[in-house]
Amino acid sequence: MSNQETIHEEKHASIAYLLWGLGFVGICGVHRMYLGQYQLGTAMLLTFGLCGVGQLVDVVVIPKAVREANGKDESSDKASPAHRAEPVPIRVTHPEEDLDELDLEQASIEETMKKLRD
């Protein structure tokens, strides 16, 4: 099996603010989903930014939410683990290690094709 590495995608405040701006056209909460807060983002999407109040509050809250999403906020250590966004592990494969598996699979396919032709 190949080596697995965990990659954590760093979140950026500028992207969060761009997504926050979608609230002006009625698509609220996408910035919260980007930061890993899917439940709050969905609630904001369904209630038009908590009737606009949530959108206004988020102008001030976005920098802290980005720090929490990146795991750089000291105050996020005090929060319960259920409220923190965990990084999603991404499997990184190395092509040279997968080459042997591909060769075996190709040989198996060729053998099956040969049997079908006979």
N, C-alpha and C positions, 0 to 999 in steps of 0.2 A: 504494500500500500504506500502511497506517496505521503510525504510530509504535509502536515496541515499547519497553517499559520492563521492567527486571528488578526483581521484588519479592521480598525475602527475608523470609520469615515468621519473626519472632523467637520463639524457644523459651523457655518459662517453667519454672522449677524446680517451681513448685507443681503444674503439670499433670503433669510428669514423676513427682513423688511420688505423685500420685493414680493414675497408671497403674502405678507400682511397687506400689501397694497391691493391685492385681488379683492379684498373686502369692499372696496369702493364700487366694484361691479357685481357684488352679491355673493362672491365666493369667499366666505370667511372660514377661518380655522385651518387652512392649509399650512400655514406657518407652524402651527402647533404639531401637526402631523409630521412635518419635516423634522421637528425637534424630538420626535419620538413620543409625543403625548397624544396618542391616537384617540383616547376617550374624550378628552377635552376638545380636541380638534373636530371630532364628529359632532359633539354637542354644539360647538360654535357654528359648524356648517349648517346644522338643522335649525338653529335659532337665529340665523343671520347675525352672528357675532354676539350672542347673548343680548339681543336687541340693541346692538351697537355699543353697549357699555364694555363688553369684553374686548372689543376691538380697540377702544380708546385706552383701556388699561394696559393692553399689550404693547403700546408704544413705549411705555416705561419699563415693562417687564421683559421684553425680548432679550436685552443683553444678559440678564441673569439666567434666563432660560437656556440661552446658547452655552453659557459657562457650565450649567448643570448637565446639558446634553453631552458636552465634551468631557465631563468629569473633572473640571478644574475649579469648581466652587467649593470652598471649605464648608459653607452652610449646608450643602447638599449631603454631607456626611451625617448630619443630625437628622435628616429626613429618613423615613422608613424605606427599606429597600424596595417596597412595592411602588413607591412614587418616583423612583429613579429609572431613567432609561438605560438599559443594558446594551452594550454593543452586540451586534449580531455577528457571530463568527462566519467568516467567508472562507471556503475551502480554496486554497491556492495550490494548483498542481504544477509540477515541474515537468515539462515535455519529455525530457530525457528519461525520467522514471516511468512515464506512461508508455514509452515506446515498446517495451517488452510486452505489456498487456495488449497493445494494439497488434503487435506481430502475432501473438497467440490467437487473438480473435480473428485476424485475417486468415491465418492458417486453418482455423476451424471452419470458417465460411467457405474457403476454397475446397476443403475436404467434403463438406456438405454438398456443394455444387457438383463436385466430381461424382458423388454417389447418385445425385439426382439425374445426371446425364446418362449414367450407366443403366 
